[in-house]
Amino acid sequence: MRPFSLALAALLTLWLGACANSANLDANSGSAPSASTGSELAAAQAGLPVLEGMATVEMVVNGSPITMEIDGTDAPITAGNFVDLVNRGVYDGLVFHRVVRDPQPFVVQGGDPQSKDPNVPAQQLGTGSFIDPDTGAPRYVPLEIKPAGAAEPIYSKTFEEANISAAPELTHKRGAVAMARSQAVDSASAQFYITLAELPFLDGSYAVFGYVTSGMDVVDAIQQGDRIESARVVSGLENLKTP
C-alpha cells in the first residue's frame, strides 16, 4: 500500500471510531461485559439477544432493496443485537448520516436512532444509541470478533490488544456490514456501516456481522441524508433468542 493510502487508512480508522456513539462507558457500570471466553457467558452477562444461526434482512433505501445475510454463527451477539433492532422497527426511517467515497471508497454509515427526528441537528448525528424501553438505558454490545478457525469469538478486545495475528473469520471485504463504535471497544449500540471497498486495515478492530448479498448498486448510490425506508427480517427470525 502506498504511503498516501496508509495515511488515509489511519485517518479513516480514527474517523470511524469518532463518528460512532460518543458516550463514555464506565467499565464498572455493568453496561457491557468484560472479556470472556464464550458467547453464552458474554450474552448472559449483558442480557443481550443472541442469533443462533443465520438470518436474512432486507432494507429498502430510495425505493430499492438491499439484502443482507446476518451471521449469528460467527458473531452471535452482534448479529442478535442487529436482528432484534430490525425486528423492533428501530431502523425504519433512520438516516445514513455519513457517506465517504472520496478520495477513495470507504463506507456508508447509519442507524443513529436520533436521526428519526428531523429536528435533531445534523452535527449531532453519530452520537446516539438504542435506548432499551424495558430499562430506559442505552444498550451496548461487546466487541465480538472471531479469529479464523477458532471455536469462539473473543470479546471486548481488538486483535492487537489480544495479541492475535490471525485474520478474522468475517473480514471487511466489499459489502461487509459491521458495527460502528467509539474508541471504547464495547460502545457499539445501533449504528452500523457497510463497506464500499475491501478495507483490511479495519479487520480485528471492528465487528463484522454480515454481508450484503444483493443490492450493492443501491448501497453505492446512497447519499448522505438518505433514509432507510424500511427494514425487516426476511428469514431466520426463529434463530433469534432474546433474554
Summary of the structure (lengths in Angstrom):
residues: 243
radius of gyration: 16.4
end to end distance: 44.9
largest distance: 49.5
contacts: 793
relative contact order: 0.25
helix: 23%
strand: 27%
